[in-house]
Amino acid sequence: MKYRRLGKTGLDVSVVGVGTWQFGGDWGQDYSQQDADAILNRAKELGINLIDTAECYGPDHLSESLIGDFLSRDRREDWVLATKFGHHWHDHWENAWSVDQIRTQLEESLRALRTDYVDLYQFHSGSDEAFDNDELWTMLDKQVQAGKIRNLGISIGSNDNLYQTDKATERNAKAIQVVYNRIDRVPEERVFPSCERQDLGVLARVPLASGFLSGKYKPGAVFEDNVRKGREREEVDEKLKQVEEIRRGEVPEGVGMAEWALAWCLKNPAVSCVIPGCKSVEQVESNARAAELEL
């Protein structure tokens, strides 16, 4: 495994992390504690040290709870733990951006994760209006001072949201999370240059383009999971066609497409870490191999 500095957080993070949206059940599979343990144990064996999760990955902090149970039996200090705020999912899913709601979310996340601090607490794909709430950032700075948050970050909803990216330092945020992959290169235009100017760490989410760059799917594939099943047939087929062209023209013979796609993201010096989801131990192993692939 290789490691990079996560911008001015000063944290050294594995260039491949573990994304955990799948633990919440939205990607067509339910996870037991045993499933989560197997994935996280193997990740650690391979040198991965960053886990990215969120308050709304599954109802009642489900993903965070699976991670927390694992951490309660592992060495918390070995991990860089990133989670997010801004949404609420108990009886139903909703946005939750008031200062009081987010203060409560933080306490619920800490309880679910079974820790007294998070290494990176990220504004989760909120509007510019929600972002401009000075009282929110004042409250979060107090939580930093109290030691419950080590670093603040911004997970931008639009991967061209220069407004929030440019204001990161002003908000005491030290990392940006953004959609970036071989199919969607928009952050290269404006977001990455802003991150480099401010020395912000960059977490590249959806680096496999929601599985399209995994190499598993051919034109005509049908998706049943909550995340992809609502997409227009035309859009799906166009992406799969593009992926096939990339596979034929860019991926070296003998190299797995998923490994290549992650290594492609890491080729950009602005990127600190890619955070692909992984449904199995085998996918963790495939993801980790990307760290050693030189393009």
Backbone torsions as a table, in degrees:
resi	resn	phi	psi	omega
1	MET	NA	146.9	175.2
2	LYS	-112.2	159.9	-175.4
3	TYR	-132.9	147.8	175.7
4	ARG	-133.9	154.9	176.6
5	ARG	-74.6	131.2	179.5
6	LEU	-85.0	71.5	178.7
7	GLY	54.4	-146.6	-175.0
8	LYS	-81.7	8.7	167.2
9	THR	-65.4	-27.5	-176.5
10	GLY	78.7	-1.5	179.8
11	LEU	-76.6	136.9	171.9
12	ASP	-92.9	117.5	-176.4
13	VAL	-117.6	146.8	173.9
14	SER	-61.5	142.3	-176.7
15	VAL	-68.1	-18.5	172.2
16	VAL	-116.4	125.4	176.9
17	GLY	-109.5	-173.2	176.8
18	VAL	-114.8	113.2	170.3
19	GLY	-84.1	142.7	-170.8
20	THR	-128.1	23.8	174.2
21	TRP	-57.3	-36.0	-177.5
22	GLN	-60.2	-29.0	-179.4
23	PHE	-61.3	-24.0	-179.4
24	GLY	-77.8	-10.3	175.2
25	GLY	97.1	-1.5	-175.9
26	ASP	-76.1	-11.8	-174.5
27	TRP	-103.6	25.9	170.6
28	GLY	88.3	12.7	-179.6
29	GLN	-149.3	135.7	174.7
30	ASP	-92.4	146.6	-175.2
31	TYR	-117.5	133.6	172.1
32	SER	-90.2	168.6	175.0
33	GLN	-61.1	-36.1	178.9
34	GLN	-62.8	-40.1	177.4
35	ASP	-62.2	-48.2	-178.8
36	ALA	-63.7	-41.3	179.2
37	ASP	-59.6	-43.8	-177.8
38	ALA	-61.8	-43.1	180.0
39	ILE	-65.4	-46.4	-175.9
40	LEU	-73.1	-36.1	176.1
41	ASN	-62.8	-44.5	-179.8
42	ARG	-66.9	-38.2	176.9
43	ALA	-57.5	-44.8	-179.0
44	LYS	-65.1	-41.2	178.6
45	GLU	-59.3	-31.7	-177.9
46	LEU	-87.7	1.4	176.8
47	GLY	93.4	3.5	177.2
48	ILE	-72.6	133.1	-177.9
49	ASN	-128.2	3.2	-179.5
50	LEU	-115.1	128.7	173.9
51	ILE	-116.0	127.5	175.2
52	ASP	-112.8	127.9	179.5
53	THR	-140.2	-168.5	-180.0
54	ALA	-159.5	159.4	-179.8
55	GLU	-64.0	-22.6	-173.2
56	CYS	-114.8	19.2	173.5
57	TYR	-84.9	87.3	-174.8
58	GLY	92.0	153.2	-179.8
59	PRO	-67.6	149.9	176.4
60	ASP	53.2	44.3	174.5
61	HIS	58.3	40.7	-173.8
62	LEU	-59.3	-51.9	-179.8
63	SER	-59.9	-45.4	178.6
64	GLU	-59.9	-37.8	-178.6
65	SER	-67.0	-40.9	177.2
66	LEU	-63.6	-40.9	177.3
67	ILE	-66.0	-43.0	-179.0
68	GLY	-61.9	-41.1	177.8
69	ASP	-61.8	-42.1	176.7
70	PHE	-62.1	-47.2	-177.3
71	LEU	-63.9	-29.2	179.9
72	SER	-65.6	-16.9	179.5
73	ARG	-113.4	9.9	-178.1
74	ASP	-128.7	-178.9	178.3
75	ARG	-90.3	105.1	-178.3
76	ARG	-54.3	-38.2	-174.2
77	GLU	-69.3	-11.1	177.8
78	ASP	-80.6	-7.7	-171.8
79	TRP	-116.4	144.4	165.9
80	VAL	-98.9	114.5	-171.8
81	LEU	-108.7	118.6	-179.5
82	ALA	-116.0	129.3	173.0
83	THR	-136.7	-175.1	-168.7
84	LYS	-139.9	170.6	179.7
85	PHE	-143.6	158.3	174.7
86	GLY	129.1	-7.7	-179.2
87	HIS	-134.2	158.7	-171.0
88	HIS	-137.9	126.7	179.4
89	TRP	-140.0	92.9	171.6
90	HIS	-116.0	-91.5	176.9
91	ASP	-70.0	-33.7	177.9
92	HIS	-152.7	166.1	-177.1
93	TRP	-90.4	135.5	177.3
94	GLU	-157.0	160.1	170.3
95	ASN	-71.5	148.4	-178.9
96	ALA	-148.9	93.2	-170.3
97	TRP	-114.4	2.8	179.2
98	SER	-72.6	156.6	-178.9
99	VAL	-58.9	-44.2	-179.5
100	ASP	-64.4	-39.9	179.2
101	GLN	-64.0	-40.2	-177.8
102	ILE	-74.6	-34.9	174.1
103	ARG	-59.8	-41.3	177.5
104	THR	-67.2	-41.6	178.1
105	GLN	-57.5	-43.4	-179.7
106	LEU	-59.7	-45.9	179.9
107	GLU	-63.6	-39.8	178.6
108	GLU	-66.2	-38.8	178.6
109	SER	-66.6	-43.8	178.2
110	LEU	-60.4	-40.9	179.6
111	ARG	-65.4	-45.4	-179.5
112	ALA	-65.1	-39.6	-178.2
113	LEU	-80.5	-8.3	178.6
114	ARG	56.2	47.9	180.0
115	THR	-142.0	161.1	177.4
116	ASP	-102.6	5.1	175.4
117	TYR	-156.7	154.4	169.1
118	VAL	-115.4	144.0	-177.4
119	ASP	-75.7	-32.0	-179.5
120	LEU	-144.6	118.7	-178.9
121	TYR	-113.7	116.7	-165.9
122	GLN	-113.5	132.1	169.6
123	PHE	-61.3	121.9	-164.0
124	HIS	-103.4	90.1	171.1
125	SER	51.7	44.6	179.6
126	GLY	-92.1	166.9	178.5
127	SER	-71.8	163.8	175.1
128	ASP	-63.4	-32.3	177.9
129	GLU	-62.7	-46.3	177.7
130	ALA	-64.8	-36.9	-178.8
131	PHE	-64.8	-32.4	-174.9
132	ASP	-82.3	10.5	179.6
133	ASN	-80.9	100.3	-177.5
134	ASP	-60.5	-35.0	-179.5
135	GLU	-62.4	-34.7	178.7
136	LEU	-61.8	-50.3	-176.7
137	TRP	-69.8	-30.9	174.6
138	THR	-63.1	-44.9	177.8
139	MET	-61.3	-43.8	-178.7
140	LEU	-65.4	-37.8	176.4
141	ASP	-61.7	-35.7	177.2
142	LYS	-66.2	-34.4	177.4
143	GLN	-70.8	-31.7	173.8
144	VAL	-64.5	-46.1	179.7
145	GLN	-62.8	-32.1	179.4
146	ALA	-78.5	-10.4	177.6
147	GLY	89.7	2.7	179.7
148	LYS	-78.5	-25.4	176.5
149	ILE	-123.3	128.6	176.8
150	ARG	-85.3	-40.5	-178.8
151	ASN	-146.1	146.5	174.4
152	LEU	-98.6	149.4	177.6
153	GLY	-143.3	172.1	179.3
154	ILE	-130.4	120.8	173.0
155	SER	-98.2	99.8	-172.7
156	ILE	-75.6	138.6	-178.1
157	GLY	-72.7	-53.0	173.9
158	SER	-86.9	133.7	-177.6
159	ASN	-79.5	11.7	171.5
160	ASP	-123.6	25.5	-177.8
161	ASN	-80.7	84.6	-179.7
162	LEU	-72.0	-28.1	-178.8
163	TYR	-58.2	-54.6	-178.4
164	GLN	-68.6	-37.7	179.3
165	THR	-62.7	-46.9	-178.4
166	ASP	-63.4	-27.7	-178.1
167	LYS	-93.0	6.8	-175.2
168	ALA	-57.6	-51.6	-177.2
169	THR	-61.7	-39.7	177.1
170	GLU	-58.3	-32.7	179.9
171	ARG	-91.7	6.5	-178.2
172	ASN	65.3	24.7	175.3
173	ALA	-89.9	140.3	-172.8
174	LYS	-119.0	2.3	179.9
175	ALA	-149.8	149.5	176.4
176	ILE	-119.4	134.3	170.2
177	GLN	-109.3	134.3	-172.4
178	VAL	-151.6	148.1	173.1
179	VAL	-68.5	124.7	178.6
180	TYR	-153.1	126.8	176.8
181	ASN	-161.5	177.8	-175.6
182	ARG	-61.7	-28.6	179.5
183	ILE	-83.4	-33.3	-175.4
184	ASP	-120.0	96.9	-174.1
185	ARG	-105.8	14.2	-174.7
186	VAL	-52.7	-40.6	-177.2
187	PRO	-59.0	-21.9	179.5
188	GLU	-61.2	-27.7	-173.1
189	GLU	-70.4	-51.2	-171.5
190	ARG	-132.4	-37.4	-174.0
191	VAL	-69.5	-47.1	-179.0
192	PHE	-62.7	-44.5	176.6
193	PRO	-58.2	-38.1	177.4
194	SER	-65.2	-41.6	178.3
195	CYS	-61.9	-41.9	-179.2
196	GLU	-68.2	-37.4	177.5
197	ARG	-62.0	-36.1	-175.5
198	GLN	-96.3	-1.0	-175.5
199	ASP	57.8	47.7	177.0
200	LEU	-91.9	137.1	170.7
201	GLY	-67.4	151.0	179.7
202	VAL	-125.7	121.0	171.1
203	LEU	-101.6	117.8	-179.8
204	ALA	-90.5	109.0	179.1
205	ARG	-94.7	163.6	-176.7
206	VAL	52.4	42.8	-176.5
207	PRO	-68.9	-16.9	176.3
208	LEU	-102.2	15.8	176.3
209	ALA	54.7	51.8	179.8
210	SER	55.9	35.7	177.0
211	GLY	92.8	-14.2	-178.5
212	PHE	-61.3	-32.9	-179.1
213	LEU	-91.8	11.6	179.1
214	SER	-75.4	-20.0	-177.1
215	GLY	86.4	1.7	-176.3
216	LYS	-86.0	-20.7	-169.1
217	TYR	-113.4	139.7	177.7
218	LYS	-112.3	161.7	177.1
219	PRO	-51.4	133.5	-176.4
220	GLY	101.8	-8.8	-179.0
221	ALA	-60.0	143.5	179.5
222	VAL	-115.2	132.3	-178.8
223	PHE	-108.4	138.0	-178.6
224	GLU	-113.3	-8.1	-177.7
225	ASP	-73.2	162.7	-176.2
226	ASN	-62.3	-29.3	-173.3
227	VAL	-78.9	-39.7	-170.9
228	ARG	-108.4	-13.8	-171.7
229	LYS	-68.2	-21.4	-178.7
230	GLY	-87.9	0.9	-176.6
231	ARG	-75.6	147.1	-179.9
232	GLU	-64.6	139.5	-179.6
233	ARG	-55.8	-40.2	-178.5
234	GLU	-63.0	-41.7	179.6
235	GLU	-64.1	-45.5	-179.2
236	VAL	-60.7	-47.4	-178.1
237	ASP	-64.5	-37.5	179.2
238	GLU	-64.5	-41.9	179.4
239	LYS	-66.2	-43.0	-179.5
240	LEU	-65.3	-34.2	175.6
241	LYS	-65.2	-43.1	179.1
242	GLN	-63.4	-42.2	179.2
243	VAL	-60.9	-42.1	179.7
244	GLU	-62.6	-38.6	177.8
245	GLU	-66.2	-39.7	178.0
246	ILE	-65.2	-43.4	-179.4
247	ARG	-59.1	-43.9	-177.9
248	ARG	-72.7	-35.7	-171.5
249	GLY	-97.9	-18.2	-171.9
250	GLU	-126.9	-28.5	-174.7
251	VAL	-82.7	122.7	-178.7
252	PRO	-62.6	149.1	178.6
253	GLU	-61.2	136.1	178.5
254	GLY	86.5	-2.2	179.6
255	VAL	-105.4	131.7	177.7
256	GLY	-65.0	141.1	-175.7
257	MET	-65.3	-38.9	-179.9
258	ALA	-62.6	-44.7	178.5
259	GLU	-61.0	-44.4	-179.9
260	TRP	-61.6	-42.9	-176.5
261	ALA	-64.4	-37.5	177.9
262	LEU	-70.7	-43.8	178.3
263	ALA	-63.0	-33.8	177.4
264	TRP	-60.2	-43.5	177.6
265	CYS	-62.5	-43.2	-175.6
266	LEU	-70.2	-15.5	177.0
267	LYS	-64.2	-25.6	-179.8
268	ASN	-79.7	121.9	-175.4
269	PRO	-64.4	-17.0	178.6
270	ALA	-71.9	-24.2	-173.8
271	VAL	-83.3	124.8	176.8
272	SER	-85.6	-39.9	-170.3
273	CYS	-158.7	141.4	170.2
274	VAL	-99.9	144.6	-176.7
275	ILE	-126.5	68.9	177.6
276	PRO	-70.6	148.3	169.4
277	GLY	-73.9	160.1	178.3
278	CYS	-146.9	123.4	-176.2
279	LYS	-88.2	-10.1	-174.6
280	SER	-153.5	167.6	175.3
281	VAL	-60.6	-38.7	-179.3
282	GLU	-61.9	-37.8	178.4
283	GLN	-70.1	-34.7	174.5
284	VAL	-59.7	-44.7	-178.6
285	GLU	-64.3	-42.3	177.4
286	SER	-62.4	-45.8	179.5
287	ASN	-59.5	-44.4	-176.4
288	ALA	-63.7	-31.8	-179.6
289	ARG	-63.2	-22.5	179.7
290	ALA	-62.0	-27.7	-178.3
291	ALA	-64.2	-26.3	-177.2
292	GLU	-97.4	-3.4	-175.7
293	LEU	-86.5	118.0	179.0
294	GLU	-96.6	122.2	179.1
295	LEU	-103.1	NA	NA
